[in-house]
């Protein structure tokens, strides 16, 4: 049947969403997956009859058998959707260690961002060896890892370090907030950097010799694993409450991407760098492993720009729609 691939992928997405968000009602699932109510009703009925899910008053949940099916069929799903081939293409294009692509479109489907976080958390737990220094930036994609981190022998011995200071007014996704939540989930230690990310030259010179700042810089020198996001340049400038003049300067210089306070043009050249106490590119380059999480239609250009010069030990975690956009360029 020519339709079997589409049917399989649709049913897999529904089961995956229930495993991620259950208990959840039918209408909420319609909104999450951007599917019709009829499709959701049909697919959940079939999944219920197969005893993969349970439909309860509090909502639908994935059953143990459902989790087993997801595990057994995940690789088949990736093959059928062409994801495995795309991962290899992007890995070769960027010259990095690995690319992991999550099914779907993060801009349209809330379950995709959760899947990004899940993949990143699993990768971090695979890479950690115990007593690691793990530098973490802020951002919603990185923060989505929290729910999937658990205390274990390697992560409980880790030290999570805020990779940058405060940025803008939103506290939820600040690096300081994110590392404290990660550490709490893992039963680990953490270090914060309670300074504004962007410092004037005078403030920078005054602060850099402070004992606590020297200690943070020493920690950045010893970082084993870096977990970070990649931002679109203008979006990051707005989040930092940059002045109109600063935003104009970035536009004139052709900045399209941002990471670690560095702004990159389409060729991957650094066109602007914030004066910051946070982690620097030389520290990132020396880390044993780098996990980059980025997805969304506005991130495709940014990802391409940043990865012109990304270190080979980087693992990119993105979504299917973003990967397609990059490969079509």
Beta strands, then each sheet from edge to edge (+ up, - down):
strand 1: 53-56
strand 2: 59-62
strand 3: 98-102
strand 4: 133-136
strand 5: 159-162
strand 6: 189-191
strand 7: 225-229
strand 8: 231-232
strand 9: 257-259
strand 10: 262-264
strand 11: 270-273
strand 12: 289-293
strand 13: 314-319
sheet 1: 1+ 2-
sheet 2: 3+ 13+ 12+ 7+ 4+ 5+ 6+
sheet 3: 8+ 9- 10+ 11-
end
